[in-house]
Amino acid sequence: MSAIDWNRMKHDVKIEILNKQHKQLFDTLRALYEAMEDKSDKKALGKVIDNLLLYSKEHLETEEAILEKYGYPDLEEHKKLHEFFVKKINEFHQAYDDHNVMLYFNLAIFIKSWIVNHIEQVDKQYVPFLLEKGAS
């Protein structure tokens, strides 16, 4: 398994603050892979999960505020997907506290899947709407 690099063609949502925050998720995934390879830092996974908790609060609130500001019609459905993300990250946090041995692998699969399914597909759906409304 390997990390994914942010790619303008696949991941650019045309809103600079959201692109910047999405890139943080890619950095977090890379840090997770590094933690998986370097078993000597026993707290690395905890740091990754803490970063994901901070990311989810900051980014999801920012994205939802922008979508709300411009009256995005699918906002409620988008919020539900975000709620699912936060729920999963909290489950990973609990699994970390419980010393779950499969946590690295499961978290890596989840984050990679979120990038492919959410950023590359779901988030890209709001781009034409926001651009039409003059967001940048």
Helices and strands as residue ranges (DSSP letters): H 8-11, H 16-37, H 44-69, H 75-97, H 103-114, I 115-123, H 124-132
